[in-house]
C-alpha cells in the first residue's frame, strides 16, 4: 500500500482542526513523517457521507429491514457530554454492522423538544421557548454529527413543530372519539413554583424534582388517557419481549396486578356500604378496624356523625402536602384520625371503627382498607400506636402466638369459626365463595396502574384539540382544522393557569358544530404524549396527510416478515436508552401502539408491541458520581475530539466497560485507544502484500468479533481487535485479502479511519457497501461462551456452552446445573436469549 499523503486526502485543512494540531501536522508533512491524522480524515468523510446520502433508508427496498432507534434526546442548553455519547456510539455500531450484513437500515434522529425544562430556561433567560429550543437543537445536531453516526438526517423530526404536533393532536382525537380520552376532576400533585401538575415520579421527598419547592395537592379538572383498559395486555405481553428482566420487573410492579376479592362492609346505623378490595379474604376474621384514604368521597358523609370535623379537615389538609410515594414509605410513622363511624365486619358482624390515615391511597383499590394488624405490617404498626385489637387468624403451627410483628406467611386458619383448621390458601377461596352467595363479596382483580393524566398548565406543549361551546358543550376540533397552533406572541410565564388563557386570539373561536361563540381548551399535553408515538413518524416523516402511511409502518415495523415467529413479531428491532425510562416512556409508548392497534389504525403485528428488543445503556461516572451539570463533573466531547479525534473517543466509549453496566471515566483512557489507531494506520501502511495467506489468528478474530457484536460485548470486541493488531505488527506481511476483511471488521467501530484505509487500498465505493466478512471454520479454534443461568430473573450459575447451541441444548445443560433449585418446582416458562442468558420462570 502506498504511504499516507495529505494531498490524496484533503487539499485544505478543515476549519475544525486546532491550530496546534495543524502546525504539528505541517511540521511532520515537511519532514515526510505525517501519519494517522483524524482531524483531516474525519471531517472529510463526514462531509462525503452527508453529500452521498449513504445512510438514507429505502422505503421500497427488497432487503430485510433493520430499524435501529435511540431514545431521542431532549435538547438542553448544556449540550451532550461523554455519558450521552455512550448510547449513541453503541447504536451506531449496531446500525453499521447490520448495513454490512445486508440489511436496509433505518437509523433516524429527532428531538423531544416540548416541555417544562425548555420553558423554565426560556423564562430565566428572557427568551422565547422556541428560540431557545432551536438554538439547543442546532448545538445537539452539530455534536451528534461529530460522532460520525449514520443517522438518516432526512427523517429528522421535532416534536415542537406544527408539522409534528398536528399528529399528536390527531392522536388525541382518535382516543377521544373512542372514549379512551376523558376529562374529570381529580387531586393532582401541584408545584406552586413551576405552576403546573407533576407526575408522582417528579415528586421527590415531597419536593418538586426540578425547583425543590414543596409540592401540594390540588383538585383540578384534567384530561386523562384510559391506559387502565390495557393493563392486562401491557402485563402479559411483556413476557414475549427481548428486554432486560429488570425493566420487565419495574413495569410489572408499576402495573401491579393483584387478585383478590371485593368485599362490602355495611356502615353501622346506615343502609350504605363501603367496598374494600383485599388480596387476603382469608384474614377477614382478623379485621379489627377500617382505614379510608383522606381523599375518599365517603368521608363527607361520615363527618356528620363526628364532632371532630375540624381535626379531620386539618388532617386531610396536611395529607395533601405529601406525595403518594412519601405516604407509602414503610419507615414513615403512622398517623390517623377517627371518623366516629363504624363498619360491620361481614364474617362475624363485629363493629369495627373507621379511621382516616394517609398510608391508604385513594387511587389503589377502592381507597378503603380492611385492616388486619396480625397479618399486615403497616396495620400492625398502626394498631400498636393507637392501641387497637390484634387478632391472629393464621398460624404456622395451628397455635396462637404473641406477635412481635405481623405474620404474613400462609398457614392454618385459627380464630375463624367454621374455617378453623383449613389451609389459608383454601380459606381464601371458600370465604370468598360463601360471601359471594350472600352478595357480600365477589372475586376481583385490581391493578395499581392509574389512568394517564396528560393535562399541563403550561405554554410549551401541544394544545389539546377541544372546544367548549355554551350550547353544544365539549366539542372535538375537526381533523381538517389541525394543527391548533401555539400563539407566538404571548406571555408564557406561569400564573397557576395555562398562559394560553391570556391569548384572546387563541382562546376565542367559533364552535365547529353550531358556529356560535366558543373557547378553546387551554391546557397542553404532557410531553410523554409526544414521545409515545414518534417511532411511527420516523417511518414516514414528511407525510402531511396522515400520521404515517400504513405500508411504510408495515415495512419498518416489520409486519408479516416470514422470519418472525414470536407473538410480538415486528416493531423496532433495536431500541437503546437509559434505565430511567424503564417505566413511563416505555409503558406509554406500548399503550399508544396497542390503542392504535385496537382501533385498527395500525396492524403491523398481532399485539401492537412497538419495541422488539430493548438495550439499557450503562451510565458514565466521574469522581464516583453520575455525570451531571449539577455535580460539576461532566466531560465535554468537544475538547477530546479536538485532541484525539472522533474515532478514538468512539473506541474508548466502547472499551470503557460492559455497555449495560455503569462505568468510571478515566481521563487518560482515550490516549490508549488513540495509540491503537496509530498502530492500525502503521500496519496498513507497511505490512500489506500480494501474498496468499491462511492465518488462524485472523480467522479466529473475525469469528470472535462477529459473535461479540451479536451479544453486544463491544468492550471485549475492542480488546480482541487490539490483540489482533499486536499480532499483525509482529508479522512480516499481511495479504491484501485479509487486509480487506480486517478493514471491514474495523468499520462499525472506527468508520472514518476504515473509510480512509479502504480508499487507500484503491476502492472507489464506501466500505459500508461491502459485506461483513466470513471466516474459515476449519481454521478457527473451538470456543465456548459463558452463559448465565437465571431463576426468576436472578443469576444463579454460569455455565460454559457452545455459542451456537440452541435452546433445547442450553436448557438441558442448565437444568443439570440447577437441579436442586428446580426440585419440586414447576417451570412456567423458559426464556432463552442466545449467547446472553437462559432464565427459568418457576412458581
N, C-alpha and C positions, 0 to 999 in steps of 0.2 A: 504493500500500500504506500502511496505517496505521502510525504511529510505534510503536516498541517501547514496551510498557507492562508494568512488572513485575507489575501486578495480573492481567494476562492470561496470565502465565507461571506465577507461583507466588505464593501469598499469604504463605508463610513461607519464610525463608531456610533452606537445608539446613544441617544441623549441620556438614557437612564444609567449609563456606566459612570461610576465615580471617577473624578479627576485623578485620584491616586492610582486606581486600577488601570486607567488608560495610560498614564505616564509609565507605570511599571511594564505594561504590555508593549508600549512603544519601544522601551529600552530593550526588552527581550527580542522584539522583532528586528531591531537594528543589529543585535548580536546573532540573529538566526536561531534563537532558542525558544521561540514562542510555542507554548504547549497548550494544554487544556485551558480554554478561556470562556467561562459561562456567560460573561457579560455580552460577548458578541453572539454566541450561539443561540442563547435563549430568546433574546428579543427578535432575532431574525426568524426563528421557527414559529414563534407565537404569531408574528405577522403573516407568515406563509399559511399557517393553519386557518387563520381567520379569513384570508382572501380566497383560499381554495374551497372553503365550505366543506372541508374534510369530515366534520363531525355532524353535518346535517342529517338527521334521521329521515328515512324514506318511507312515507306512509303507504306506498304501493309496492314495496319490496316483496319478493317471494322468499326471502331469507327468513329463518326463525327470528323472532324479535327478542330483545332483552331490554327491559325497562329498568334503568338504574336511577334511583332517586335519593337526593339528600333532603332532609327536613329543611325547607327553605328558611333562610335567616331573617331575623328582624334587623333592619339596617340601623343600628345605633350610631351615634356620633363618634364613638371611640374607634370604630373600625375593627378589623379582625386581629386577634393575637394568635400565637402559635398553637394554643389549645384548640381554637376553632379549626385551624388548618388540618388537624389530625383526621377528622372525619372526611373532609373534602379530598384529601390525598388518597385515603383508602378507597373511597367510592370511585375515584378516577382510575386507580389501578385496576379495579374490577371491571369498569366500563371498557378500558383499553384492552384488557385481556379478552373480554367477550367479543370485541371487534375482531381481534386477531383469531378468535375461534370461529369466525364466520357469521357472527350474529349481526343483525340490523339493530344498532344500539340507539336507544333514546336516553339521553342524559341531560335533562334540562335544568335551568336555574331561574329563580324569581325571588320575589320579596314579599314578606309578610309585613306589609307596610303601614297598616292601620294600627291604632291602639293608644293606650294611656301613656306609655313612656314618651312617644313622639310628641304627644300633646303637652305633657308636663314640661319637656325640654324646650318646646317651642314657646310656651308661656314664660319660662325662666329667661330665655334668650331674646324675648320680644321679636319672634319671627313666626310667620305662618307655618303651621304643621306641614303643609305641602312643600314649602320651600326647604324646610329642614330635612324632610324625608328625601326629597330629590337630591340634595347635597350628600346625604349619608349613603344613598344608593350608588351615586357616582363613585364614591370612595370605595365602597364594597366591591363594585364591579371591577374597578381597577385592580384591587388586591386579589380578587378571585382569578383574574386573567393572569396575574403573576404566577399563580400556581401551575399554569400551563395545563389546566384541566380541560377535558374535551367536552365542555358544556356546549349545548346547542343553543347559542345565544339568539337565534332567530325565533325561538319559542319563549323568550323571556316574558314573565308576567309580573304585574304589580297590583296587589290587592286594593290599593287606594285609588286606582284609576277607574273612571266610569266604565270603561270597556270591560273591566273585570267585575266590579261590584254590581253592574247591571244583572249579572247572572247569579250573584249572591242573593240579590233581591228576588230574582226569578225563583231560586231555590226556596226561599221563604214562602213564596206564593204557592208552590206545589204542596208544601207541608200544610199550609193554612187551608187550602181548598180540600184537603183530605183529612182535616181535623187532627193533624199532627203538630199544629202550632196553635196556641191558645193564650188567652190573657186572663190573669186573675190577680187578686190582692194577696200578697204573701210577705212574711217577715224576711228581711234580707240583711246581709252584712253591709254596713254603710260607713265609708270613710269620710269624716267631716272635713278633712283637708283636701283630698282628691275630689270630694263631692261626687262620688259615684258608688255604685254597687260593687262589692267584691265577692268573688267565689270563696268558699271555705279555705281553699288551698292558698289564697292570697292573704290570709289572716294568720299571723304567727304570734303566739303568746298574747292574744287579744289586740295585737297591733297590726297596722297596715304594713305589708312587707316592703312597700316602696317608700313611704314617708314616715313610717313608725308612729303615726297618730293612733290614739286609742279608737278602736272600731266599735260602733254601736249597732243596735238592731233598729230597723225602721220598716214600717209597713208601707209597701208601695204596690201599685198596680203594675204588674210586669208581664212581659211576654215569655212564654216557655215553649220548648220543643218536647214532644211526648216520647222521650227516649225510653221511658219505662215500658212502653209497649213492646220493646225489642229486647228486654232484659234476658229472657231465656235464650234467645238466639245468640245474643252477644256472649253469653256464658258458654254454651255448649260448643259453639263453633271455634272457640279458642283452641280446642284440642287438635284441630286439623292444621294449625298454622305452624310454620317453621320459625318460631320465635324463642328468645331466651326464656327459660322457665320462670325466672324471677319476674319478668314482665307479665307473664300469664297469671302468676300468683297475685300480683298487685291488682290486675284487672278483676280477677275473681273476687278478691276481697272487697274491691270498690263496689262491684255489683251486689255482692253479699246475699246470696240466696240462703234462706232459712226455711225449713219445712217444719210445720207445727200445727197448731190449732187456733182458731179464732173463738174466744170464749166470752159469753155475755155475763156480766156482773150486774145484778139488779141494784139500783140505788135505794137505800132504806127510806121508807116513807115516801116512795115515789113510784110511778109506773114507768120510769125511764131506766135504760140500761147504758152501761159503758162497756164497749167491746175491748178486749185485750188479746193481742197476739202473743202466743207463747210457744217456744220450741220444747218446753218441758211440761206438758199436761200431766205427767206422772208426779209432779211435785205440788199439785193443786191443794192437797190437804195440808201442805205446809205454808200456804199463803196467809200471812198474818196482817198484811196491810197492802194498800194500793198507792201507787205514786202516779201523778199526772205531770206531764211536761208543762212548764209555765205558760206555754202558748196554747194549751189545749182549750178548744172552744167551750167545753162543758164547765170550765171554771166560773164563768159569769153566772151560770145557773146555780152553782153550788155556793157562791158567795152570799146569797140571800139568807142562807142558814148560818152564817158566821158573823160574829160581832167584830172579828179582827180583820175587817175588809182593808183597812189602812195598811196593816202589816203585810197582807197578801199582795196588795198593789206595790208596796215598796220592794218586796222580794222579787216580784215579776220584773219590775223596772231595773233592778240591779242585774238580774239574769240577762237582760237584753244587752248588757255591756260586754258579755262574754261570747267568744266564738264557740261553735259546736265542738270543735276539736278540744278546746280547753275544758269544756263542760264534761267531756267524756274521759278525760285523763284519769287513769286509775289511782294516781297518787294524790289527786285533789281531795281535800277534806269535804265530807258530805254535809250538805246544808238542806234545809227544807222548812215548810210551814204547814200546819194543819188547816184543812178547809172547814172542819167541823161536821162534815158529812161522812156517811158510812156506806160501804157496799156490802152485799151479801155474797159470801163465797158459795158458789153453786153446788159444790160437792158435799158440804156439811152444814150449810145455812148459817154459818157463823158471821157475825157482824165484824167487818174489818175497817179501820179508819182510812180515810182518803187524805193523802198528803200531796203537796206540790214540791217537787225537787228538780234541781237543774240537771241532774245526771240522766234524766229521761228526756229524749228529744222528740219534738213533735213530728219530725219527718222520718221517724223509724217506727214501723209497725203502725199502731193506732195512736201513738202518743200517750198511751196509758200502759202501766206495767203492774201486773200482779207480782207482789214481792214475797219471795221465799228465802228468807235470810239464811236458813240452814244449808241452802244449796246454790246460792249466788253470792259471790264475794262482795259485790257492791251493796247488795241488800243487807248482807251480814254486817258490814261496817255502819250502814245507816241505822240498822236496828240496835246495834250496840250504843251508838251515840245517843239515840232517842229512847232507849230502854224499852224496845218493842219485843214482843214474844218471838222466840226462835224455836221452831218445832221441826225436829228431824223426821223425815218421812222416807228416806232411803238410807240403807246402811250396808256396809261391805259384809258384815258378819251377822246380819239379822238382829243386831242388838243396838239400842240407842247409846250414843257416846256423848261425852262432854266435848263439844266442838270448840276448838281454838280458832278455826277458820271454816269457811263454807266447804262442805263435802260436795264436790262437783262431778264425781265419777258415777258410773252406773252401779247398781247393786240390787238388794232385795227391798221390797216395799215394807214399811212399818208405819204404825200410827195412821193407817189409811183405810180403816174399816174393812170392807169385803175384799179389798185389793191386797191386803197384807199377805206376804209370802210370795207374791208374784215377782218376777224379774222386772226391773224398772222399764226395760225396753218393751216388755209385753204390756205393762200397765199404761204406757203412753197410748197405745192403740186402743186398749179396752176402755179407758176412761174417756177418750175422745168419742168412741162409738156410742157409749152409754149416754153421754151428754148430747150427742147428735140426735139420738132417738127422742130426747125431750126438747129438741130445737134450742138447746142452750149453747152448743158448740158445733163446729164443723172443721174438717181438715183444711188447712190453708198453707199457701206458700207466700213468703214475704221476701222482698228484695230491699237491700239497703240503698240501692240506686234511686236517686230522685230525678224528676224531670229537669231538663237543662234550662236554666234561667239565662236568657240571651239579651235582656234589656240592659243598656248602659246609658247613663245620663251625661254623655259626653258628645263632643263635636266630631272628633276624628274617628269615624266609623261609618259603616254602610247604613244609610237611613232605612228604617223599617217601612215597607211599602203599604201602609194602611192609612185610610182617610176616615175621619169621623164627621158624619152629617147629622144635624139635628133631626132630620126627617127619616133618613134611611139607616142611621146608626153606624155600625162598623162596616166599612166597605173596603174590599181589596183593590189596590191600584191595578188597572188593566195592564196586561203584559206589554201591550203596544206602547204604553206610556213610560216604560222603563228605559234608561235608569232614572230614578229620582235622585238628582244630583245634589251634592252638598253645596250650599251657598258659599261663595268665596269671601265676600265682604261681610264679615261677621265678628262679633266679639266672642271669642271662644274660651274665655276664662271661665272656670267653674263657678256656678251660683247655686248649686243644690238642685237645679233643674237643668234639663238639656239646653245648651246655648242656642239650639235651633229654634227654641220658642221665641228668641229675641229677633228673629228674622221674619218680618211680616210677609216678605216676598215668598219665603219658603213656607211659612205656616199656613197662610190663607190660600185656598184653592176652591175649585168647583167640584161638587160631588159627581163622580163619573156615572152614577146611576140616575139621579134626578136633575142634575145641573145646578142645584141650589148651592148656597154658601156652605163651605165645609173647611175643616182644618186638618192638617197632616199629623200623623204620629211623629213626635219629636225625639223619641229615644232612638239610639243607633244600636247596631248589633254587636254582640261580643265578638272579638276578633278570632276566637276559635271557630266561628262560623266560616270566616274567610278561608281558614286553613283546613276545614273539614272536607273540601271538595277540590282543592287546587290540582291534585294529581290527575283529575279528569281533564281539566282545562289544558294542561300541557299536551294532551293528545291532539288538540285542535285549537290552538290559542288565538287564531285570527278569525275564527268563526263569529260573525255578527248576527247570525240568525238563530243559533241555538247554543246551549252551554258547551256542547261538544258533539260532533257528529257520531252517530251510532256505529258506523263502520270503523271509524278511527278508534273509538273506545274499544270495540271488539278486538281490533288487531293488537293495540298496545297493552290492553288489559288482559288479553290472552284468551278470549272466548273460543271454545271449540278446538283448541290445539290438540292433535291426536296424541301427543306425548304426555299430556296431563292425565292424571288418574285419580288424584285425591279429590275429596268433596269440595275443597276450597281452591280448585284449579284456577289459574289465571291471577290477574292482579299485578301490582308492581312486583317485579322479580327480586329486587334487592333494595331495601329501604334502610338508610343509615341515619342515625340520630342519637341523641343523648338519652340516658335513662330518666332524665327529668320529665320527659314527655311520655313516660310509660302509661300513664292513666288517661289524662284528659284529652290531649290531642288525638291519640290513637283510638280512644273509645269514641270520641265524637266523629272522627273520620270513618270508623266502622259503621256507626249508626247512620250517618248520612248516606253512605253507599248502600246499606241494607234498606233504608227507607226508599231510595230511588229504585232499587231492585223490586221492592214490594209494590211500588206504584207503576211498575212495568215501563219506567223511563229508560232503564238500562237492563241489559241481560247478558253481561259478559261472562258470568259464571252461575253456578247453581244457588249460591247463598249470599252473594253480594259482598264477599270479603275482599277488601281492596289491596291488602298488603300481604303477599305470599310469604316473603322472607324478611325478617327484621334483624338488623345488627345494631347493638348498642355500643357506641364508641366510648372507650375509657377517657377520663379527664386527665389533663396535664396539670401537675402540681409544681410549684416553685416555693422553696423555703417552707415545705411542709403543709402548704395550703393550696386549694384550687385557685388557678389564675383568675383574678378579677381586678377591675379598676379600683374597687373599694379597698382591697387589701394592698394595693400598690405593688403587685408582684407580676404584672403582665410583661410579656416579652413580645415586642413587635416583630413581625416577619420582615419588615421593610429593610432594616439595617442588616439583617442576616443575609438577605438576598443580595444586597449591595456588596457584601464582603465575600460570600461563598457561592452565590447563585441559587436559583430555584431548585435544580436537581439535587443539590447537596442537602437542602432543607427538606425536600420531599423524602429523601433517603433516611434522614435522621428521624423524621416524624414516624416512619415505619419501623425503624430499627430500635426505637427507644424502649419498646416492650410489647407484650401481647396486646393486640389492638382493643380487646374488650376490657382490659384492666386499666386502672389509673396508673400513671407513670410519673416519675420525678424528672423534671427538666434538668439536664446537665449542660452548663454553659459551653463547655469545650467539646461536647459530643459531636457537634456538627463538623468540626475540623477533621475528625477521623473519617467521616463519610466523604468529605472533600478530597482527602488524600487517596481514598479508594477510587474516586472518579478520575483522579490524575493517573492512577495505575491503569485503569481501563484504557484511557487515552494512549498511554505509553505502549501497552500490549498491542493495541490495534495498529499502532504506527510503527511497530518494529518486529512483529512476530508472524505476520500473515505471509503465506507462501502458496504455491500451486500444488503442494504435496498432497497426495491422497493419504488419508489418515483414518484410523479407527481408535477411539480413546474411551475407555470405560468410565473414566472420571468425568468427562464431559457428558457422556450419555446419562450417567447417574444424576448429574446436576439437573439436566433437562427434566428427568423424571421427578426428582425431588421438588423442584420449583413448581412444576405443574400441579403436583399433589398439594403442596402447601398453599398455593393460591386458592385452590378449591376448598381448603379447610380454613382459609383466612389466617394462616400463621405467617404473616408477612414479615414479622421481625426475624424469624429464623430463615425466611427466604433470603433476606438481605445478607444474613450470616453465611449462607451457603454460596451465594454469589461472591462474597469476599474470599471464601475458601477457594473457590474455583480460580479466581484471578491470582491468588497467591501461587497456586499450582501452575497456571499458564505462564506466569512471569519466569518460572524456572525452566520452561520448555524452550527449545531452540526455535521452534516454529509451530504455527497453527495453520491448518488447511483453510482455504477460502470457504469451503463448505461448512466447516464448523464455525468459522467467523460469522457467517450469515445467521446460523442458528442462535449463536450466543448474542448477536446483535438484537435479534427479535426477542430473545429471553429478557434482555435488559429494558426493552421498550416501554412496558407498562409502568416501570418504576422511575426510569430516568429518560423521559420521552425526548427532551431536547438533545441530549447527548446521543441517544440512539439514532435520531434522525440525521444528525451530522455525520456519525460514523457510517451510516447506511449510504449517505450521499457520497462520502469519500471512497466508498468501495465501488463507486461507479453506477449506482442505481438512480434512476430518474424519478420513480414514483415514491410516495411516502412508505416508510417501513410498516405503517399501520394498514397498508393494503395487502400485506403478506399474510401467510397462515402460520399459526402457532406451531413450533417445531415438534416433531415426534422423536421418539428415542428407540434405539435398537434393543429390544428386550433380551436378546442373547448376550448383551454386553453389560447389563446393569446387575448390581448385586441384589440378592433377595433382601427385602426390607420389611419391617413391621412398624406399626404406629402404636402410640398409647391411646387407648380408648377408655374414657371414664364410664363407670357403671353407676347410674343413679337409681335411687329408690325414692319415689315421690318427690323428685326434683333435687334430692340431696346426694352428693357423690359419696359412694361407699367404698369402691375399689377402683383400681385402674389395671387393665389388662393389656397385654401386647397382642396385636392382631394384624393380619394382612390388610392393608388399606383397601384392597379390592373385595373384601369379604362382604357378602350380602347379609340381610337382616337375619335370616334363618341361621347362618353360621355364627354371626355375632351373638345372637340370643342363646344359642346352645352353649357357647363358651362362657358367657356371662352368668347364666343360671348355675353352672357348676361352681363358679367363684363365690356366689352369694346364696348357696343352698340354705344355710341356717336362717338368713334374713327372710327368705321366701317360705320357709317351713310353716305350714298351716295357714298360709295367706293365699287369697285368690288374686290372681293377676288380672286386673281390669283392662289394662292396655299396655302395649309396649311401643315406645316412641324411639325410633332409630334414625339418627342423622349420620350418614356415612362419614367416617373419619372424625366425627365430633363427639357424639355421646350415644349411649343406649340407656333409656330411662324406663324403669318398671313402675307403673302406676298400680299400687296394691290397695286393698281395703284396710 
